[in-house]
Amino acid sequence: MMRFKHFINPVETVKKIMNYYIKDGHIALDCTVGNGKDTLNLVRLVSEKGKVYGFDIQEKAIINTEKKLQKLNLDKNVILINDGHENIDKYIYENIDFIVYNLGYLPGGDKNIKTKALTTVKSIKKALSLLNNNGLLLITCYIGHDGGKEEQEAVENFLESLDQRRYNVLKFKFINQRNNPPILYGVEKIN
Ligand SMILES: C[S@@+](CC[C@H](N)C(=O)[O-])C[C@H]1O[C@@H](n2cnc3c(N)ncnc32)[C@H](O)[C@@H]1O
């Protein structure tokens, strides 16, 4: 089993960045709701003063997450949308402070239903135009599954092309691990 002391894995790093960055009243967007772990964290962090949007193409993911939120009485300021994240501009008409993608397929679900290079990049482009100045966008890519490497390369090629006067872009990867460790990209929009 992998043990981390200070250099934590991307999933935990995303949580840490969320905890540190998100404030009461922020507006957040989860582009891959899945089992709703990130959505739930976001809802808690923005508090009742903020708002969270969530997208997933699987109705099951949206319904399950809605139920989880209702149980915890945290469903008031959440808008869950059963559509692809490549269509976020059809639903969101305000700026967003924090955006997260956890790409690939739903663990424990149908491995054939997964994010794809073309729609992912289309979505990231739209997400960046919604992102507030000083806002953050985080993307975790998995490269072990069919299509994963192609998607990660497309994401990286696009992010590399962003103007450094407008965006700070970071890549976070364990370079000595076997078995295709996930890769985290972070984008900060500059004022
Ligand atoms: C790795 S899982 C997300 C896990 C989630 N962050 C969690 O905490 O459980 C990826 C999710 O992306 C969803 N997905 C695939 N293509 C999508 C698309 N075009 N738009 C939105 N969601 C998509 C899948 O249905 C799946 O639930």
The ligand as an SDF file (V2000), in Angstrom:
LIG
                    3D

 27 29  0  0  0  0  0  0  0  0999 V2000
  -13.8640    9.7250  -11.7840 C   0  0  0  0  0  0  0  0  0  0  0  0
  -15.6010    9.9670  -11.8050 S   0  0  0  0  0  0  0  0  0  0  0  0
  -15.8580   11.3420  -10.7220 C   0  0  0  0  0  0  0  0  0  0  0  0
  -15.7720   11.0010   -9.2700 C   0  0  0  0  0  0  0  0  0  0  0  0
  -16.2950   12.0850   -8.3600 C   0  0  0  0  0  0  0  0  0  0  0  0
  -15.4430   13.2520   -8.3490 N   0  0  0  0  0  0  0  0  0  0  0  0
  -16.5220   11.5990   -6.9450 C   0  0  0  0  0  0  0  0  0  0  0  0
  -16.1420   12.3100   -5.9980 O   0  0  0  0  0  0  0  0  0  0  0  0
  -17.1050   10.5310   -6.7720 O   0  0  0  0  0  0  0  0  0  0  0  0
  -15.9110   10.6740  -13.3980 C   0  0  0  0  0  0  0  0  0  0  0  0
  -17.3610   11.0210  -13.6660 C   0  0  0  0  0  0  0  0  0  0  0  0
  -17.4350   11.7890  -14.8650 O   0  0  0  0  0  0  0  0  0  0  0  0
  -18.6750   11.5200  -15.4740 C   0  0  0  0  0  0  0  0  0  0  0  0
  -18.6410   11.9800  -16.8770 N   0  0  0  0  0  0  0  0  0  0  0  0
  -18.2080   11.3500  -17.9860 C   0  0  0  0  0  0  0  0  0  0  0  0
  -18.3260   12.1490  -19.0600 N   0  0  0  0  0  0  0  0  0  0  0  0
  -18.8540   13.3160  -18.6280 C   0  0  0  0  0  0  0  0  0  0  0  0
  -19.2210   14.5320  -19.2730 C   0  0  0  0  0  0  0  0  0  0  0  0
  -19.0640   14.7140  -20.5840 N   0  0  0  0  0  0  0  0  0  0  0  0
  -19.7500   15.5110  -18.5060 N   0  0  0  0  0  0  0  0  0  0  0  0
  -19.9360   15.3590  -17.1580 C   0  0  0  0  0  0  0  0  0  0  0  0
  -19.5980   14.2210  -16.5080 N   0  0  0  0  0  0  0  0  0  0  0  0
  -19.0680   13.2210  -17.2250 C   0  0  0  0  0  0  0  0  0  0  0  0
  -18.8500   10.0300  -15.3010 C   0  0  0  0  0  0  0  0  0  0  0  0
  -20.2050    9.6720  -15.4320 O   0  0  0  0  0  0  0  0  0  0  0  0
  -18.2940    9.8250  -13.8760 C   0  0  0  0  0  0  0  0  0  0  0  0
  -19.3230    9.8390  -12.9300 O   0  0  0  0  0  0  0  0  0  0  0  0
  1  2  1  0
  2  3  1  0
  2 10  1  0
  3  4  1  0
  4  5  1  0
  5  6  1  0
  5  7  1  0
  7  8  2  0
  7  9  1  0
 10 11  1  0
 11 12  1  0
 11 26  1  0
 12 13  1  0
 13 14  1  0
 13 24  1  0
 14 15  1  0
 14 23  1  0
 15 16  2  0
 16 17  1  0
 17 18  1  0
 17 23  2  0
 18 19  1  0
 18 20  2  0
 20 21  1  0
 21 22  2  0
 22 23  1  0
 24 25  1  0
 24 26  1  0
 26 27  1  0
M  CHG  2   2   1   9  -1
M  END
$$$$
